[in-house]
Amino acid sequence: MDPVCANPSSETAVSFQPKRPALSWSVNIRKKLKSVAPFLGRFRPMVGQCCHQCTPESLGLKLLCNTPPLGFQNLTCVNETHTGVRQALVTACSPDETKVMELVMPEVKGYLSRLLALTQTFISPSLLRMVSWMLLKCFGLMFCNVQVNLNQLAALHRATRLKAPLVYVCVRQSGIDHALICLTLFCHNLRVPYTIYPAHIRQTWLRSILQRLGVVLLPEGTGSERDAEMDSLYSPVMTSFIGELLREGAALSVGITAARGHGGQWLARVHQAISDGLVPDVCIVPVGVSYDCLPRHFIRPQAGVMSTLRFVASLLKGDHRGSVRIHFAQAFSLKEMCESGKCRVDGGHPLQDLLLTAILHNRMDSIFNQKDVSWLLPPAVMPELPPADRQLTIALTLHFMYSSTTSMAVMSTSLVSCLLLHKHRKGVRVSVLCRDICWLLEEVLFRNTDVGFGGALVGLVHHALSLLRPYLLLASAPPTGEPIIAPRPDPECLLTLSQHCDVLTHVFIHEAVGACAVSAMLSEVVGCGGGGDQEFDVVLGQEELTEKSLQLTHLLSPGYIPPCQNAHSFALDVVDSMVRCGVLVMEEVQKDTPVCDFMKRQGVLSWASSDNPDQSSDSDCEEPDKHSYKLSQPSQCPELLFFLCSLLSVQLRALCWALESLHFLPTPITESDCLDQLHAHLKNRAQLDKAHYESSSIDLVRMALRTFIDLGVLTEDRQGEDVYLDVSPLFSQCAYKEKLLQFFKQFIAIREK
């Protein structure tokens, strides 16, 4: 682990020194921060290690090592005097790659000219060099710095010696994710990958340029990635194309997303190349790209002249110039992950089979199974894919989604946004905010998650508040005049702050699920009118707490749990995490517990009588000892519990509002119309509530719609190319709808109900 630099330089760490005269409001803030101690003695965890269950052999290669620490580099400062970029130009492509069109299904070129035009994609060295120079200048205007971990880049150089093609996988966030990845690799003499970018671009000249930069686009006239996959001819052409690229040794860059399940089909094509013997193996590199402020005016392919001018003006003005941190996780063998058998999702059950008996009849026998997520790669996409390979692809998508997300760094704006939105929503003094930032930073580092900044607390807070200023309210507290910061109570501001908080929800997911489970159990004991004056001196059973955690776990979106860990194991970890973070304390065990029993519970000495039929005993059937827990502050519900609950309350509230809005929909209704109308209803509900606008985002509406389909609240009826949704007869009854509503509400923090 290398220390966080207390006095960062432009080449090794992020420096938050403003280049322009400070604004009047920030002058007051900086004056109040002068007496605060800098960040000294902090350490950065080493992130990006591959999974010890799925890829132990790759982990044993120790490609990613952190000694000696090489520090960080600001990518916008790179030029040809710092790196030998000519090597990257030489290895950018080979003559065989530029002729890949001749290798792909030559007998059907005339018939598939529109699709085969996509296979004309190749990398032009001269154009790549020119565009890379332009991107360096452009990103220098857009961001104050683009930081990369030099230890991770050194690990990538070691991975290239394995002689296997590299496939970079990231979670899609913006249109420049892939550009940042490719530029980083180019500037560090690593092979520039072919980029899978499913954008609908009409301009012929722009398509031609992108294709000569190795960008694989959607076919002309196709509206979306899913529409292209519906074409029975598209899939075999692209499968052959990807196979030929990998056979020639080219690298790939693929983006995946949980909201719509996009990107998994490209992973299937990569795995197909191994199965067909085109390549012996492929090295997967999860990539985490973190922004502390996404530029608000990107040039879209269909943007007009005014949009382009606004984008250029925003760059020249220099406002909202945040920083970027790019993390490359350790490369690991895809073949090893597939053959280990640990990464799998087969045998999953529909969500309604897991939860409906618990919701409607309070029966918990079915919640211990795994959830089916086959919608991530429906049969209509790549219909030629065998069922076993389809399940494997879904498992790979989930694991790469988890790996990429856990590799992302927490930025300064994420810390500040999370504290303002989930702990100090009504406002906070700057001094208190600084104290809580120190606390939250320690908690993040303790959970083996890196942060995307370094330096003194003064620069950190000033930088974050400067970027978030349009979304905040500022006041002075008499008599000292200390600044008070609060979120601006309008939809756009709260949605932006909530977007910054998403990465911290992943960091604290165990504690957030556990806190919501504790809140649900407290609601049953003390009622929903709780507050600071209530007594919470109650005992919580381990079995009941695990069951509540498991119920909520099934409601989580994909990406929070790797498929090599089952939901029940995750729920057990949730209970342990609540003890570690100090919310719960274990009650004294009434009887002496032998050490061997403890070891057996941990799985170290666990065995079944069938393992050795000659030696069996009654002890094999003994129930494990049950623990019980109490709140660490029984006289009042601790603030930490409310903070952790609030992280997931954003999603849970969206489920409640969406369920209450279903009776407004004119069913049956198409899925797209249902999404639009439900989004409108949630925005109206937030306006009536005059708070919690962050629960009305389109992504949360999409998540709620998926949950209702999986739960059987909405039934699907496919008619031609359209899917119509209707409320099921069961949940048309008010009694069952109310039970489901109370099931969602129980997990929301007590004081927010």
C-alpha positions, -999 to 999 in steps of 0.1 A, spaced: 0 0 0 14 34 -9 7 65 12 -16 92 0 6 121 -9 2 150 15 18 174 -10 10 160 -44 28 169 -75 13 172 -110 29 140 -121 21 117 -91 -12 127 -75 -42 150 -78 -35 186 -68 -65 208 -60 -50 242 -64 -74 266 -83 -59 282 -114 -82 312 -113 -90 337 -86 -112 321 -60 -149 331 -58 -161 351 -28 -180 322 -13 -150 299 -16 -128 325 1 -149 321 33 -147 284 31 -110 283 27 -106 306 57 -125 282 78 -104 253 66 -70 267 73 -69 253 108 -78 218 97 -50 193 97 -40 179 63 -44 142 54 -12 126 67 -5 90 74 -33 77 51 -27 47 29 -41 36 -4 -54 1 -6 -43 -21 -35 -74 -26 -56 -81 -46 -87 -70 -81 -76 -88 -108 -95 -112 -132 -79 -96 -158 -56 -125 -182 -61 -129 -180 -99 -93 -174 -110 -69 -185 -83 -42 -194 -109 -43 -159 -124 -42 -144 -89 -11 -165 -82 8 -149 -112 9 -117 -91 8 -95 -121 -4 -66 -100 20 -58 -72 23 -26 -53 60 -25 -43 77 -3 -50 48 22 -55 51 40 -88 26 67 -80 2 83 -104 4 102 -137 -17 130 -151 -25 119 -186 -31 154 -199 6 162 -193 18 134 -215 36 142 -247 62 125 -269 91 137 -247 77 116 -218 67 84 -236 78 66 -268 45 66 -285 60 53 -317 60 18 -303 22 20 -297 18 32 -333 37 3 -347 17 -23 -327 -16 -6 -331 -26 -28 -360 -12 -54 -384 -18 -57 -421 -39 -88 -415 -63 -69 -393 -69 -42 -419 -79 -70 -443 -103 -87 -420 -132 -81 -443 -117 -106 -467 -117 -132 -440 -153 -128 -429 -179 -148 -449 -166 -138 -484 -193 -159 -501 -221 -136 -489 -206 -101 -493 -231 -90 -519 -261 -101 -498 -248 -87 -465 -231 -55 -478 -248 -34 -451 -236 -56 -423 -202 -64 -438 -195 -27 -440 -190 -29 -402 -161 -53 -408 -142 -26 -426 -132 -13 -392 -95 -11 -387 -69 11 -369 -51 36 -390 -17 45 -373 -15 81 -387 -51 89 -379 -48 74 -344 -18 95 -337 -35 127 -348 -68 120 -329 -49 110 -298 -31 144 -298 -64 161 -303 -80 141 -274 -51 151 -251 -58 187 -258 -95 183 -255 -94 164 -222 -69 190 -209 -97 216 -213 -125 193 -200 -107 180 -169 -81 195 -145 -64 161 -146 -68 125 -157 -50 102 -132 -38 67 -140 -21 43 -116 13 35 -129 15 2 -109 -16 -10 -128 -1 0 -161 31 -19 -153 9 -49 -145 -7 -45 -180 27 -46 -196 34 -78 -177 1 -92 -189 10 -87 -225 38 -112 -221 12 -139 -216 6 -138 -254 -32 -137 -250 -54 -110 -264 -65 -84 -239 -102 -76 -235 -110 -45 -214 -144 -44 -198 -160 -14 -182 -194 -3 -170 -209 22 -193 -212 57 -178 -206 82 -206 -197 85 -242 -160 92 -234 -153 61 -213 -137 42 -241 -119 72 -255 -102 76 -221 -92 39 -220 -78 39 -255 -59 71 -249 -43 58 -217 -32 26 -234 -18 46 -264 2 69 -242 17 40 -224 28 19 -253 1 -6 -250 -19 -20 -279 -49 2 -287 -81 -19 -286 -109 -22 -310 -138 -5 -293 -174 -18 -292 -194 14 -292 -231 8 -299 -240 43 -310 -264 53 -337 -244 76 -360 -259 89 -392 -231 110 -406 -211 90 -431 -179 110 -427 -180 105 -389 -187 68 -393 -157 65 -416 -133 83 -392 -145 62 -362 -141 30 -381 -105 39 -390 -99 43 -353 -111 8 -345 -146 17 -334 -172 -10 -341 -205 8 -347 -242 -2 -351 -253 -9 -387 -267 21 -406 -304 26 -400 -304 7 -367 -319 26 -337 -305 6 -308 -281 -22 -299 -311 -45 -291 -326 -37 -325 -294 -48 -342 -293 -80 -322 -328 -89 -334 -315 -92 -369 -307 -129 -375 -279 -120 -399 -262 -95 -376 -251 -120 -349 -232 -145 -370 -214 -118 -389 -202 -100 -357 -193 -133 -341 -170 -141 -370 -156 -106 -370 -147 -107 -333 -132 -141 -337 -110 -130 -365 -99 -99 -345 -89 -120 -315 -72 -146 -338 -50 -118 -351 -41 -108 -316 -61 -76 -315 -73 -62 -281 -110 -53 -275 -128 -27 -253 -163 -36 -243 -189 -17 -222 -216 -34 -202 -246 -20 -183 -270 -34 -157 -299 -12 -164 -308 -28 -197 -285 -58 -198 -264 -46 -227 -230 -57 -236 -232 -94 -226 -235 -106 -262 -200 -94 -269 -186 -114 -240 -204 -144 -255 -186 -138 -288 -153 -136 -271 -159 -168 -253 -171 -184 -286 -137 -176 -301 -120 -197 -274 -146 -225 -278 -140 -226 -316 -102 -228 -310 -95 -195 -327 -75 -184 -296 -63 -206 -268 -72 -180 -241 -82 -144 -235 -71 -121 -207 -99 -100 -192 -91 -66 -177 -119 -49 -157 -116 -11 -159 -131 14 -135 -135 50 -148 -144 75 -121 -155 111 -127 -159 137 -100 -179 158 -124 -192 147 -157 -191 175 -183 -226 187 -189 -223 194 -227 -209 165 -247 -211 166 -285 -236 140 -295 -235 125 -329 -268 140 -338 -261 174 -321 -267 206 -339 -245 236 -344 -258 254 -313 -251 223 -291 -216 221 -305 -210 258 -299 -222 255 -263 -199 225 -258 -169 245 -271 -178 275 -250 -180 254 -219 -145 241 -226 -130 275 -232 -147 289 -201 -132 262 -180 -161 257 -156 -167 224 -138 -133 211 -147 -133 180 -126 -108 151 -125 -109 116 -137 -93 84 -122 -88 53 -143 -82 20 -127 -71 -11 -146 -77 -42 -126 -54 -73 -128 -57 -93 -160 -71 -128 -156 -77 -158 -177 -112 -161 -192 -107 -198 -199 -98 -204 -162 -129 -185 -150 -152 -205 -173 -136 -239 -164 -134 -233 -127 -172 -237 -124 -174 -211 -97 -189 -184 -119 -224 -197 -126 -261 -186 -124 -278 -218 -136 -305 -231 -113 -319 -197 -105 -355 -192 -96 -379 -164 -107 -381 -136 -82 -418 -142 -76 -410 -178 -65 -384 -165 -40 -403 -136 -24 -441 -140 -30 -446 -166 -3 -426 -144 21 -446 -113 11 -481 -128 11 -479 -157 36 -448 -149 57 -431 -182 47 -393 -181 44 -385 -215 29 -380 -203 -6 -359 -172 -1 -327 -192 2 -325 -200 -35 -308 -180 -61 -325 -154 -83 -329 -159 -120 -315 -130 -141 -320 -145 -176 -333 -111 -188 -297 -99 -190 -294 -120 -222 -328 -129 -235 -332 -157 -261 -340 -132 -288 -303 -120 -286 -279 -145 -303 -306 -172 -306 -279 -196 -319 -263 -196 -284 -268 -229 -265 -286 -226 -232 -255 -236 -212 -234 -209 -229 -261 -184 -224 -261 -190 -187 -223 -188 -186 -224 -155 -205 -249 -141 -179 -226 -151 -151 -196 -135 -168 -215 -103 -173 -225 -102 -137 -190 -109 -125 -173 -83 -148 -199 -58 -138 -190 -64 -102 -153 -64 -108 -154 -31 -128 -176 -14 -102 -154 -24 -73 -123 -11 -92 -138 24 -94 -123 50 -71 -144 72 -48 -141 108 -58 -142 139 -36 -176 149 -50 -190 115 -41 -179 119 -4 -195 154 -2 -226 145 -21 -232 114 0 -229 133 33 -251 161 22 -278 139 8 -278 110 33 -266 126 66 -270 164 65 -299 170 41 -311 200 61 -276 216 60 -243 214 78 -215 236 90 -183 234 70 -164 223 100 -188 194 107 -187 185 70 -149 183 72 -150 161 102 -174 137 85 -153 136 54 -124 124 74 -146 97 90 -161 86 57 -127 86 40 -114 62 66 -144 39 62 -139 38 25 -102 30 27 -110 4 54 -132 -14 29 -103 -18 4 -116 9 -19 -93 36 -34 -101 73 -36 -94 95 -66 -76 123 -48 -47 132 -26 -34 161 -6 -47 183 22 -83 185 34 -84 222 25 -79 215 -12 -102 185 -12 -132 203 3 -127 234 -18 -124 214 -50 -155 193 -43 -177 223 -32 -165 243 -63 -177 215 -86 -209 210 -67 -217 247 -63 -246 248 -88 -264 221 -68 -258 236 -33 -272 263 -11 -248 285 9 -256 305 40 -236 320 70 -242 309 106 -242 337 131 -223 349 150 -191 335 135 -203 336 99 -192 300 93 -206 287 60 -235 263 60 -239 240 31 -272 223 20 -284 205 -11 -305 227 -34 -340 213 -32 -349 209 -69 -350 178 -90 -320 183 -112 -297 191 -83 -308 162 -62 -306 138 -91 -270 149 -98 -260 145 -61 -276 111 -60 -257 101 -92 -224 109 -74 -235 87 -44 -239 55 -65 -203 44 -61 -206 47 -23 -237 25 -22 -216 -2 -38 -188 3 -12 -213 1 18 -237 -24 3 -233 -50 31 -238 -24 58 -267 -7 38 -286 -40 35 -279 -48 71 -291 -14 83 -324 -17 63 -329 -52 77 -324 -39 113 -348 -11 105 -374 -36 93 -371 -56 125 -373 -24 146 -404 -14 128 -421 -46 138 -412 -40 175 -417 -2 180 -439 7 151 -433 32 123 -435 63 144 -401 60 158 -377 88 165 -349 99 188 -371 97 219 -379 60 214 -362 32 232 -346 6 210 -334 -18 237 -345 -49 218 -329 -82 210 -325 -92 173 -322 -129 164 -295 -139 140 -319 -161 119 -345 -134 116 -319 -108 107 -304 -130 81 -338 -137 65 -346 -100 63 -312 -93 47 -318 -121 23 -352 -107 12 -337 -73 5 -307 -89 -13 -330 -104 -38 -343 -69 -46 -309 -55 -55 -300 -47 -90 -273 -68 -108 -237 -58 -100 -238 -57 -63 -229 -94 -57 -206 -116 -78 -222 -148 -91 -195 -169 -74 -212 -159 -41 -247 -170 -34 -273 -147 -18 -274 -166 15 -237 -163 19 -239 -126 12 -267 -122 38 -245 -139 64 -217 -114 56 -242 -86 60 -249 -96 96 -212 -98 103 -206 -64 88 -231 -48 111 -211 -60 140 -178 -48 125 -191 -13 118 -204 -10 153 -241 -8 148 -248 -41 164 -232 -59 194 -235 -96 200 -253 -107 231 -235 -129 256 -239 -166 248 -258 -183 277 -238 -215 275 -202 -223 269 -195 -228 232 -166 -252 223 -141 -239 197 -149 -268 174 -185 -257 170 -173 -223 160 -150 -238 135 -177 -259 121 -200 -229 116 -173 -212 96 -171 -242 73 -136 -253 83 -147 -286 99 -180 -290 81 -188 -324 67 -219 -345 60 -224 -380 72 -227 -392 37 -190 -383 31 -179 -412 53 -207 -438 57 -186 -458 82 -183 -429 106 -215 -410 114 -227 -394 145 -256 -374 158 -235 -343 158 -238 -340 121 -274 -331 125 -270 -306 153 -283 -271 146 -256 -244 148 -258 -221 178 -280 -190 172 -266 -156 181 -286 -126 191 -277 -89 187 -286 -56 202 -281 -20 190 -248 -6 202 -268 25 214 -300 11 227 -311 44 242 -314 60 208 -312 47 173 -277 55 161 -271 80 134 -249 56 115 -279 33 111 -300 61 95 -271 70 72 -267 35 60 -304 30 56 -307 61 35 -283 48 9 -308 22 -2 -339 42 7 -336 60 -26 -342 27 -45 -368 14 -21 -388 47 -22 -388 45 -60 -404 10 -57 -431 22 -34 -439 52 -56 -440 31 -87 -463 5 -71 -487 33 -60 -487 47 -95 -496 15 -113 -533 21 -112 -528 53 -132 -515 34 -162 -539 26 -190 -531 -11 -192 -523 -31 -213 -495 -8 -224 -463 -12 -243 -431 -15 -223 -417 17 -236 -449 37 -230 -451 22 -195 -416 33 -187 -424 69 -199 -457 72 -181 -443 57 -149 -414 81 -150 -439 110 -153 -459 97 -123 -428 94 -101 -417 129 -110 -452 142 -100 -450 121 -68 -417 137 -59 -432 172 -65 -460 164 -42 -436 150 -16 -414 182 -20 -384 161 -13 -366 129 -24 -365 139 -60 -336 115 -64 -361 86 -63 -377 97 -96 -347 91 -119 -353 72 -151 -328 45 -141 -347 38 -109 -380 37 -128 -364 11 -152 -352 -9 -121 -387 -8 -106 -403 -19 -138 -379 -49 -140 -386 -58 -104 -424 -57 -110 -420 -80 -140 -398 -104 -121 -422 -104 -91 -452 -111 -113 -469 -78 -105 -468 -71 -143 -474 -97 -169 -458 -97 -203 -476 -104 -236 -455 -103 -267 -474 -92 -298 -451 -91 -328 -422 -68 -320 -439 -51 -291 -442 -63 -255 -474 -53 -237 -476 -51 -199 -507 -55 -177 -512 -57 -140 -516 -94 -129 -550 -104 -115 -534 -111 -81 -521 -76 -76 -552 -60 -90 -566 -68 -56 -559 -40 -31 -551 -64 -2 -522 -80 -20 -509 -48 -34 -509 -33 1 -489 -62 14 -463 -57 -13 -462 -20 -5 -456 -27 32 -429 -52 22 -410 -24 4 -417 2 31 -404 -19 60 -368 -15 48 -369 23 46 -353 41 75 -377 45 104 -374 83 106 -381 86 69 -414 68 69 
